[in-house]
């Protein structure tokens, strides 16, 4: 499995959990400490698998979406 396909699968799971909480991309980004002017862009890129998610950020997203970290992995 290629790196980008793993990133995309993780991103899709993040998106699913974010949407289940009715959180916007911007709001999730702000909750994990991303600048409000860039929050939506970063979350969008994470969810589409364009950007690799640093472990520290993945942990913050897991907490913010109340999704156990293990459930974000394929």
HELIX and SHEET records of a PDB file:
HELIX    1   1 UNK A    3  UNK A   20  1                                  18    
HELIX    2   2 UNK A   25  UNK A   31  1                                   7    
HELIX    3   3 UNK A   39  UNK A   47  1                                   9    
HELIX    4   4 UNK A   55  UNK A   64  1                                  10    
HELIX    5   5 UNK A   69  UNK A   72  5                                   4    
END                                                                             
